[in-house]
Amino acid sequence: MRKRTLVTAIAVTSACLAGTITPAIAAPAAAPAPAKNSADFNRDGYRDLVITAPTNALAGAPAGGGAVVVLYGSAKGVDPAKRQIISQESTGVPGSSEYADRFGTRTASGDYDGDGYADLAVSINGEDMTIGGVYRRNAGQIVIVWGGKNGLVKHGTTTVKQLPITGADVRRGSALAAGDFNGDGKTDLATGDYSQGRGGEVLYGPITRQGQPKSTINLGLKDGQPYVHPSLDSGDVTGDGISDLVVQVYSGAGTLSRIEVHRGTKKGLIRTGNLKDAQGKLLESFGAGRTAVGDLDKDGHADIVIGQRHISPAGLKAVGQITVVYGGKNGQSTDRPVQVLSPDTEGVPGVGEDYDGFGQSVAVDDINGDGYADVAVGATADYDEGPRAGEVTTLFGSAQGLTGAGSQVYDQAALGTAGNHIYDLFGAEVKLTDLNGDRRAELLVGAPKANKDQGRISLLPGSATGSTVVGAKVFGPTDVGLPGYAENGFGWSFGE
């Protein structure tokens, strides 16, 4: 496909191989404890990593029952051998694994009961339930696995109480986001589903160990299509110290109809309107795109990054792009214009071509420790390694906002991963998070079709110059205790 300069390949540490490559870059002083809604389940000051496998079939369990894997952070990062697997086969988790339940459809971390330990909300959007004596197919439900000194072990699991539903196929928990949406210091949980006219709920915290929120409201989405499928992200877009909710609404007609900001206030969430593109028109895309939130220009307002993998410039097909909407006091900034970046942006290596899929996935965090949030962009692209091999580009934040300057591109060859990588879909999902407390986010990349469709995850440490292959790790499902079956979806999604 396109010829480009990739990060130099070196041998990496595999979970199946002995030895570790030590980065030659000195780490900064240890970071303070993660933020309240970060995934620090045992309160040791290190974020933990959640890997979701909702289509996974555990040994002896039905296909698609689903599971969640937790790897605990430390000064040395995460060790795939030190993990916890949670499913409906786990002791204390309500229900039992059934065909296509999809335990782990989405997760959201937050201290929901206010005890100082992060907890994990897990959705099971294919769960069948009987509500009010009526059987509801694919009603979906959400459970909270409570954190404590042992992490998510032996501290209990509770089903969250939600508003009554009236039909089948609501699929509660198709989206989740945690934040303090009313500024009372308690963690709230926003949920998305397929219900027309409602689209989900906001569960204001604290949530008791019996699963009872302080109060619950409908999220209030409306759409002319049979279903709405919101994607949810949280962050302080308005800069007032209260979490806001970014809602991406997907309609059943096959287009992404709008992206909304719901402003957090002392009275709870208030809709502030739809995001607009650089021409002042309603910001739209095709397909269920991805969003991520973080402060790219360090102005105190979280910014919104939108992946648009289906965008087709003149004469090309599905090259893709990302759109950055900068935050402001009323939601969308009136001072900094909307920004579009693509493989053809100055400073980004290479040239956009058909079916790059740039924007397939996006993630935001500070990779190089300079205080500006950076962006990782997955592209399930056709290029030099073969059809749909995939790649990831990292772009850096600055006082001027996101820029192509210094951007880096990674593929599996750069990681030294052996094998034929066509159709691996490297970059189908990305995540940025600091797992070792050095104030530099590690880059995690999923390749769900790698290794004969078993899936693979790559972890690249952060450094002063960006993500680095020095000290990188690669691991598959069997390395974290999951079966190595094909089509189990390992690497399709990470928890929040």
C-alpha positions in Angstrom: 0.0 0.0 0.0 1.8 3.1 1.1 5.5 3.3 1.8 6.3 4.9 5.1 8.9 5.1 7.8 7.9 2.9 10.7 9.3 2.7 14.2 12.4 0.4 14.1 11.6 -3.2 14.9 13.3 -5.0 17.8 12.6 -8.2 19.6 9.8 -7.8 22.2 9.0 -9.6 25.4 6.3 -12.3 24.9 4.2 -13.6 27.8 5.3 -17.0 26.5 9.1 -16.2 26.5 11.6 -15.7 29.2 13.4 -12.4 29.6 12.5 -8.7 29.6 13.9 -5.8 27.6 14.6 -2.9 30.0 14.0 0.6 28.5 17.1 2.7 28.5 15.1 5.8 29.4 15.1 6.9 33.1 11.6 7.0 34.5 10.3 10.1 36.3 9.4 10.1 39.9 6.4 7.9 40.9 3.1 9.4 40.1 0.4 10.2 42.6 -2.5 7.8 43.1 -4.7 7.6 40.1 -7.8 9.8 39.8 -10.9 8.7 41.6 -12.6 7.1 38.6 -9.4 5.3 37.4 -9.2 1.5 37.5 -7.2 1.1 40.7 -9.2 -1.7 42.3 -6.9 -2.4 45.2 -5.9 1.2 45.9 -2.2 0.6 45.6 -1.6 3.7 43.5 -1.4 1.9 40.2 -4.0 1.7 37.5 -5.2 -1.8 36.6 -5.9 -3.1 33.1 -9.3 -4.5 32.1 -9.5 -6.6 29.0 -13.0 -7.5 27.9 -13.8 -10.6 25.9 -17.6 -10.6 25.5 -17.7 -13.2 22.8 -15.4 -15.5 24.6 -16.4 -19.0 25.5 -14.7 -20.2 28.7 -14.0 -23.9 28.9 -17.2 -25.8 29.5 -19.3 -22.6 29.1 -21.7 -21.7 26.2 -20.4 -19.8 23.3 -20.5 -16.0 23.7 -21.0 -16.2 27.5 -18.2 -13.6 27.8 -15.5 -12.9 30.4 -13.4 -10.0 31.7 -9.7 -10.3 32.5 -8.0 -7.9 35.0 -4.3 -7.4 35.1 -3.1 -5.5 38.2 -0.7 -2.6 37.7 2.6 -2.2 39.6 5.9 -0.4 39.3 6.9 -3.0 36.7 3.6 -2.6 34.9 1.3 -5.6 34.3 2.2 -9.3 34.3 -0.3 -11.5 32.2 0.5 -14.3 34.6 -0.9 -12.3 37.5 -4.5 -12.0 36.5 -8.1 -12.4 37.5 -10.8 -13.8 35.2 -14.4 -12.7 36.0 -17.5 -14.2 34.3 -20.9 -15.5 35.3 -19.1 -18.7 36.1 -17.3 -16.9 38.9 -18.3 -17.4 42.5 -20.6 -14.6 43.7 -21.4 -13.2 40.2 -25.2 -13.2 39.7 -26.6 -15.5 37.0 -24.9 -18.1 34.9 -23.2 -18.0 31.5 -25.6 -18.6 28.6 -25.3 -18.5 24.9 -24.6 -14.9 23.6 -25.0 -13.3 27.0 -21.9 -11.2 26.3 -20.7 -10.6 29.8 -18.2 -7.8 29.5 -20.0 -6.0 26.6 -18.7 -2.8 28.3 -17.1 -1.9 31.6 -16.6 1.3 33.5 -14.4 1.9 36.5 -15.4 4.1 39.4 -15.8 4.2 43.2 -19.5 3.7 43.1 -20.1 3.1 46.9 -17.6 5.8 48.1 -15.3 3.5 50.1 -12.1 4.7 48.4 -11.7 1.6 46.2 -12.5 1.7 42.5 -15.2 -0.8 41.5 -16.0 -2.3 38.1 -19.4 -2.0 36.4 -19.8 -4.8 33.9 -22.6 -5.0 31.3 -24.2 -8.2 30.0 -26.2 -6.8 27.1 -27.4 -10.2 25.9 -28.9 -11.3 29.2 -32.4 -12.6 29.0 -34.5 -11.6 32.0 -38.0 -12.0 33.4 -39.3 -8.6 34.5 -42.7 -8.3 36.2 -43.5 -11.9 35.3 -42.8 -11.2 31.6 -39.9 -12.8 29.8 -37.6 -10.2 28.0 -35.2 -11.5 25.5 -31.9 -9.6 25.4 -33.0 -7.2 28.1 -29.5 -6.8 29.3 -28.3 -6.0 32.8 -25.4 -4.4 34.7 -23.5 -5.8 37.7 -20.9 -4.1 39.9 -17.8 -6.1 41.0 -16.7 -4.3 44.2 -13.1 -3.3 44.7 -11.1 -3.7 48.0 -7.7 -4.5 49.4 -7.6 -7.7 47.4 -8.7 -5.9 44.2 -11.8 -7.4 42.6 -11.5 -10.6 44.7 -13.8 -11.6 47.6 -15.5 -8.2 47.9 -18.8 -9.2 46.3 -20.8 -8.5 43.1 -24.2 -6.8 42.9 -26.9 -6.4 40.2 -27.7 -2.8 39.6 -31.3 -1.8 40.0 -32.6 0.1 37.0 -35.9 1.6 35.7 -38.5 -0.9 34.3 -38.3 -1.7 30.6 -41.3 -2.5 28.4 -39.9 -4.6 25.5 -37.3 -7.1 24.4 -33.9 -6.4 22.8 -33.3 -3.3 24.9 -29.7 -4.6 25.5 -29.0 -2.5 28.6 -25.3 -1.7 29.1 -24.4 -1.4 25.4 -22.5 1.7 26.5 -21.2 2.7 30.0 -19.4 5.8 31.4 -18.5 6.8 34.9 -18.2 10.4 36.2 -19.4 12.8 38.8 -22.2 14.4 36.7 -23.8 16.5 39.5 -20.6 17.7 41.3 -21.5 16.1 44.7 -18.3 14.1 45.0 -20.0 10.8 44.3 -19.4 8.6 41.3 -22.3 8.3 38.9 -22.9 5.7 36.2 -24.3 6.5 32.7 -25.7 3.6 30.7 -26.7 3.2 27.1 -29.2 0.9 25.4 -31.2 0.3 22.3 -34.5 1.8 23.6 -36.1 4.4 21.3 -36.8 7.7 23.1 -34.8 6.7 26.2 -31.4 5.3 25.0 -30.2 4.7 28.5 -30.1 5.9 32.1 -28.0 7.9 34.5 -27.6 6.3 37.9 -26.6 9.0 40.4 -24.3 7.7 43.2 -23.6 6.5 45.6 -24.8 3.0 44.6 -25.3 0.8 47.6 -24.0 -2.8 48.0 -27.7 -3.8 47.3 -27.4 -2.2 43.8 -29.7 0.8 44.7 -28.6 4.2 43.2 -29.4 7.4 45.0 -31.6 8.3 42.1 -32.1 7.3 38.4 -33.2 9.2 35.3 -33.7 8.4 31.7 -30.8 9.6 29.5 -33.4 11.2 27.3 -32.3 10.5 23.8 -34.7 10.7 20.9 -34.3 9.4 17.4 -36.5 8.7 14.4 -35.0 5.3 13.8 -36.2 2.0 15.4 -33.2 1.9 17.7 -30.7 4.2 19.2 -27.3 2.9 20.2 -25.4 5.6 22.2 -21.7 5.5 22.8 -20.7 7.3 26.0 -17.6 9.0 27.3 -17.0 11.3 30.2 -14.7 14.2 30.9 -14.7 17.9 32.0 -15.4 19.5 28.7 -16.6 22.7 30.1 -13.8 23.1 32.6 -16.0 23.8 35.7 -14.8 20.8 37.7 -17.9 18.7 37.1 -17.9 15.7 34.7 -19.7 16.1 31.4 -21.1 13.3 29.2 -20.3 12.9 25.5 -23.1 10.9 23.8 -22.7 9.4 20.4 -26.0 8.3 18.9 -26.1 5.6 16.3 -29.3 5.1 14.4 -30.5 1.9 12.8 -30.4 3.4 9.3 -26.6 3.0 9.2 -25.5 6.5 9.9 -24.1 8.2 13.0 -26.8 10.8 13.3 -25.2 13.1 15.9 -22.8 13.6 18.8 -24.1 15.5 21.9 -22.6 17.0 25.0 -24.6 16.7 28.2 -23.2 19.3 30.6 -22.7 18.3 34.2 -24.2 20.7 36.7 -25.2 20.8 40.4 -28.6 19.7 39.3 -27.3 16.9 37.1 -26.8 16.5 33.4 -28.3 19.1 31.0 -28.2 18.7 27.2 -26.2 21.5 25.6 -26.7 20.6 21.9 -25.1 18.8 19.1 -21.5 19.2 18.0 -20.8 21.0 14.8 -18.1 20.4 12.2 -15.7 23.0 10.8 -18.4 24.3 8.5 -20.9 24.8 11.3 -23.0 21.8 10.2 -24.2 18.9 12.3 -21.2 16.7 12.9 -21.9 13.3 11.4 -20.1 10.2 10.3 -21.0 6.7 9.0 -21.1 3.6 11.2 -20.7 3.3 14.9 -17.6 5.5 15.3 -15.4 5.8 18.3 -14.9 8.7 20.6 -12.3 9.6 23.4 -12.0 12.5 25.7 -8.9 14.3 27.1 -7.2 17.7 27.4 -5.0 18.0 24.3 -4.0 21.6 24.7 -3.9 21.7 28.6 -6.3 24.6 28.8 -8.4 23.0 31.5 -11.1 21.8 29.1 -11.3 18.2 28.0 -11.4 17.8 24.2 -13.4 15.3 22.1 -11.7 13.1 19.6 -14.0 11.3 17.1 -12.9 8.4 14.9 -14.5 8.4 11.4 -13.1 5.4 9.7 -15.6 5.5 6.8 -14.8 9.0 5.6 -14.0 8.9 1.8 -12.1 11.8 0.3 -12.6 12.6 -3.4 -11.6 9.6 -5.5 -10.9 7.3 -2.5 -12.8 4.9 -0.4 -12.9 4.8 3.4 -9.5 6.4 4.0 -10.8 7.6 7.3 -10.0 10.6 9.6 -10.3 11.8 13.1 -12.1 15.0 14.1 -11.1 17.0 17.2 -13.7 19.2 18.8 -12.1 21.4 21.4 -13.9 21.9 24.7 -15.1 25.3 26.0 -17.2 26.7 28.8 -20.4 25.9 27.1 -19.3 22.6 25.6 -17.8 23.2 22.2 -15.0 25.8 22.0 -15.8 29.1 20.2 -12.1 30.0 20.2 -10.4 27.0 18.8 -11.8 25.6 15.5 -12.7 22.0 14.8 -9.7 20.1 13.5 -9.5 17.2 11.1 -6.5 14.9 10.9 -5.9 12.0 8.4 -3.0 10.0 7.0 -2.5 13.0 4.6 -2.0 15.5 7.4 1.4 17.2 7.4 3.8 15.3 9.7 1.8 12.1 9.6 3.9 9.4 7.8 2.5 8.0 4.6 -0.3 8.8 2.2 -4.0 7.9 2.7 -5.3 5.1 0.4 -8.5 3.1 -0.1 -9.8 1.3 3.0 -7.1 2.5 5.4 -9.9 2.7 8.1 -8.0 5.5 9.9 -10.1 6.2 13.0 -11.3 2.6 13.5 -10.3 3.2 17.1 -9.1 6.2 19.2 -7.7 6.6 22.7 -6.5 9.6 24.7 -3.8 10.0 27.4 -0.4 11.5 28.0 2.2 9.2 26.4 5.3 11.3 26.8 4.7 12.9 30.2 4.6 16.5 29.1 1.2 17.2 30.6 -0.6 17.3 27.2 -2.9 14.5 26.3 -1.9 12.6 23.2 -4.0 10.4 20.8 -3.6 6.9 19.5 -5.5 6.1 16.3 -6.1 2.6 15.0 -6.4 1.8 11.3 -7.3 -1.6 10.2 -5.5 -0.8 7.0 -4.3 -2.4 3.8 -0.6 -1.6 3.5 2.8 -3.1 3.1 2.2 -6.2 5.4 -0.9 -7.2 3.4 -4.6 -6.7 3.4 -6.1 -5.6 6.7 -2.9 -6.2 8.6 -3.5 -2.9 10.4 -1.4 -0.2 12.1 -1.5 2.5 14.8 -0.5 6.1 14.6 0.2 8.2 17.7 -0.3 12.0 17.5 0.9 14.5 20.1 -0.9 17.2 22.0 0.6 20.7 22.5 -0.4 24.3 23.4 -1.6 24.6 19.8 -3.7 21.5 20.1 -3.2 18.1 18.3 -0.6 18.1 15.6 1.0 15.7 13.1 4.5 16.9 14.1 6.5 14.0 15.5 3.8 11.5 15.0 4.7 7.8 14.9 3.4 4.7 13.2 3.5 1.2 14.5 2.7 -2.2 12.9 3.4 -5.8 14.0 6.6 -5.8 12.0 7.9 -2.9 14.1 7.1 -5.0 17.1 9.1 -7.9 15.7 6.0 -10.2 15.8 6.6 -13.1 13.6 4.1 -14.5 11.1 1.8 -13.6 8.3 -0.2 -10.6 9.5 -2.8 -10.2 6.7 -6.3 -9.7 8.1 -5.0 -9.5 11.7 -6.8 -6.2 12.2 -4.0 -4.7 14.3 -5.4 -1.5 15.7 -9.0 -2.6 15.8 -8.9 -1.4 19.4 -6.4 0.9 21.2 -6.1 2.0 24.8 -3.8 4.5 26.5 -3.2 4.2 30.3 -0.4 4.5 32.8 0.0 1.1 34.4 3.4 1.6 36.1 3.0 5.0 37.7 5.7 6.8 35.6 3.2 9.4 34.3 3.6 8.1 30.8 0.7 6.1 29.3 1.4 2.7 27.8 -0.2 2.0 24.4 -2.2 -1.2 24.2 -3.2 -2.5 20.7 -5.6 -5.2 19.9 -5.3 -7.5 16.9 -8.4 -9.7 17.2 -7.8 -11.8 14.1 -4.1 -12.5 14.8 -2.7 -16.0 15.5 -5.3 -17.9 13.4 -8.2 -15.8 14.7 -7.3 -16.3 18.4 -6.4 -12.7 18.9 -3.4 -10.9 20.3 -2.6 -7.8 22.4 0.6 -5.7 22.2 1.7 -3.3 25.0 4.2 -0.5 24.2 5.6 1.5 27.1 5.5 5.3 27.1 8.7 7.4 27.0 9.8 11.0 26.7 9.7 10.6 22.9 6.4 8.7 22.7 5.5 5.0 22.6 8.4 2.7 22.3 9.0 -0.8 21.2 11.8 -1.1 23.9 10.3 -3.3 26.6 7.2 -4.0 24.6 5.1 -7.1 25.4 2.9 -9.3 23.2 0.4 -11.8 24.6 -2.5 -13.9 23.5 -5.6 -15.3 25.2 -3.9 -18.4 26.6 -1.3 -16.1 28.3 -4.0 -14.6 30.5 -5.9 -17.9 31.1 -8.5 -17.7 28.4 -9.1 -20.5 25.9 -7.3 -20.1 22.6 -10.4 -20.7 20.5 -10.7 -18.9 17.2 -13.3 -16.1 17.0 -13.1 -15.5 20.8 -12.6 -11.8 20.2 -9.4 -11.3 22.2 -8.2 -7.8 21.4 -11.5 -6.4 20.2 -12.0 -4.3 23.3 -10.5 -2.9 26.5 -12.4 -1.8 29.6 -12.7 1.7 30.8 
